[in-house]
Amino acid sequence: MNTSQQTKTSHNTRRLIPVTTWNQYHDWPSTSGLRHFIFNGHRNGFDRVVKRAGRRVLIDENAFFDWVDGQNSDH
C-alpha cells in the first residue's frame, strides 16, 4: 500500500475521542481549550465536531482537523 492509499484509509477511519483523553492522542488543544470550543460551538461551528453519547462528550477526530483547516481558510 503506497502513502496516498494509507492516507485515504486513515482519513476514512473514524475515531471518536472522549474530551477527557484527547491529550493522550494530541498535544493541542488542551482539555480546557476543547471545552471552550465546545461551549462556543454554536458560534464557531465546533458543534459539527462534537458527538454526544449519553453524558460522554466525544470529538470526531477527522471533523476536528477539517474544522481547523476551515478556520485557517477563513482568515
C-alpha positions in Angstrom: 0.0 0.0 0.0 1.5 3.3 -1.0 1.5 6.5 1.1 -1.6 8.1 -0.7 -3.6 4.9 -0.1 -2.5 4.9 3.6 -3.7 8.5 3.9 -7.0 7.8 2.3 -7.5 4.7 4.5 -6.6 6.5 7.7 -8.7 9.5 6.7 -11.8 7.3 6.1 -11.4 5.7 9.5 -13.5 7.5 12.1 -12.2 7.9 15.6 -14.2 9.4 18.3 -12.1 10.5 21.2 -13.5 11.5 24.6 -12.6 15.0 25.6 -11.0 13.7 28.8 -8.5 11.6 26.9 -7.9 13.9 23.9 -4.4 14.8 25.2 -3.3 11.2 25.1 -3.6 11.5 21.3 -2.8 15.1 20.5 -0.9 17.9 22.3 -3.2 20.7 21.1 -5.7 21.9 22.2 -5.7 21.3 25.9 -8.7 19.8 27.6 -9.8 23.2 28.8 -9.3 24.6 25.3 -11.5 21.9 23.9 -14.2 22.7 26.5 -14.0 26.4 25.4 -14.5 25.4 21.7 -17.4 23.1 22.8 -19.1 25.8 24.9 -19.0 28.2 22.0 -19.7 25.6 19.3 -22.9 27.3 18.1 -20.9 30.4 17.3 -17.7 29.0 16.0 -19.0 25.9 14.1 -17.4 23.5 16.5 -20.7 21.8 17.1 -20.1 19.8 13.9 -17.1 18.2 15.6 -18.8 17.2 18.9 -20.7 14.0 19.2 -22.6 13.1 22.4 -23.4 9.6 23.7 -25.3 10.0 26.9 -23.2 12.1 29.2 -20.0 11.4 27.2 -18.7 14.1 25.0 -16.7 12.8 22.1 -14.6 14.6 19.5 -14.7 13.3 15.9 -11.0 13.5 15.1 -11.4 13.9 11.3 -14.1 16.5 11.7 -11.8 18.4 14.2 -9.0 18.7 11.7 -11.4 19.7 8.9 -12.7 22.4 11.3 -9.2 23.6 12.0 -8.5 23.7 8.2 -11.7 25.7 7.8 -10.7 28.2 10.5 -7.4 28.8 8.7 -9.1 29.4 5.4 -11.5 31.9 6.8 -8.6 34.3 7.9 
